Amino acid sequence: MDKVLIIGNGFDIDLGLPTRYIDFCNSQYFQEIDKSSNIIRHIVNKYDINKWVDLELEIRDFILDREIAKEKNQPVVYDKSVIDKNKNGFFELNNILMDYLKSLDYSAINNQSTAAKLLQAIGKNGYFKIYNYNYSDFSKISQLLGFNNLKYTHVHSSIKESSIILGIEDNIDIPKEYCFTIKSHNPNYRSSNIRYALEKADEVIFFGHSLGITDYHYFSDFFLNQSGNNGTPQKKKTIRIFTYDEDSRLDILLQLREMNNKKTNELFDLNDFRIYCTSKKEDVDDINRYCQNLINNSLENQTERLRDAFY
């Protein structure tokens, strides 16, 4: 039985950790960042205007704004000294974000949260491969929730490895001078085999992942195939998505609509598919039942049932 858990930042937030980009931008760490590079000034200016910022989208927009200006024959400076300053600013941003995340108090996590209850059920289940898209120290989180040997993969590295992979995706056309911002060009980038794991899995859970543009390429083939878009019958899968509220549920459905050629109805029809909102009281009982089923169908319980059948 192959099962996969995908963890996004909503997981850490549900645990009570202040890991939103806006939490970082409100911190003293971000306020003291060197603003001499264009790339950092761009991010700071966007934050000052909107009081909210998605770092990876702003890194992308900073580079694309220069490409648009070039197409309009407006002056764009690709002077080596300017590029070097932006490169230094980019890596300083990585390091300061890492310092901020290391400063968090993990002992204060909410062990009664939905995220905690689900992870405890998955830890007891024993069948899951866990792929974590967060930078936080997942080993510390899992230990605080009672699991010392939970296996997992940090897709974009983590503070435990003293390296995080912040940046943009391969499918964005950028000048070679800014290739240092591409995630797969980071020296710490490693194969995660997540697409293969999703293809082989019988059950897939997403918790707190927006399925947004920055990680779109990891999941587009999976949802396309499970919506019957490849012309061949797909194995029916159990798919659960945990998100916060109705707004985020609709955002996810719009993302799925983009991924599966507007065949979201077939995603429901061809799979056991459900989206849970952790803030909705009417979803609480269903979430608790689902977690209990994960425990009831654990590797340990299955082994006991097989042993009882033979003796």
C-alpha angles and dihedrals in degrees: 000000000000117000131172133200118197114197124200133177092278086071093061091042091053088053088056099254115143095230101136114120086241090058089055092046090052091052128097088243092067094038090060097048118127106260098190095105123080093231093056093043088053091054094044092049092051090050093049091052101041102022085223132075140175103212097205094048091048091051088053093046092048091058096040092049087061092049092051090050090051091052089053089052091247116147114271119181117219093168112154093235091054092047091048091051091050090047091052090047091051094052092043087055089053092050095046092049088051091050090050093051091048089055094060121113105238093179089073096064116133106248090187093059122111089248091056094046092049094048091049090051091048092047090054092044093064099198101088131109108205123212114188121197093185128097096219124109102272094178089061091048094049092047091052087053092052104267119113100171105037110148118224144150124231101214094196097030121249147233089269088067089042089238133093127187108225120167147071135314131260096248093070116093110228135159115271090244088072099043088114087077093061111103095220089054091060110111089229095055112120137180112269099178088215095147091056091047091051091049093052098040124108092197130029127187125190117193121187096342115133093202083225132165096275092063098023095117094060094062109024095090092047095054092039091055095043089054091058096251098134095066096242126093112263127213110261110250135193106238124184126180120193115200135157111250147342094283093054090044090057091045090055092048089052090051090050090049088056092048100047104042092259093302099124090133089062090051086060094042098047097043143035091258129172138160117210123200109209092204094055115095090205090062096051097085092047091049092050091049091049092051091048091051089054089055094044091052095046124141089248094053092045089052091050091050091051091048091050090050091057098044 
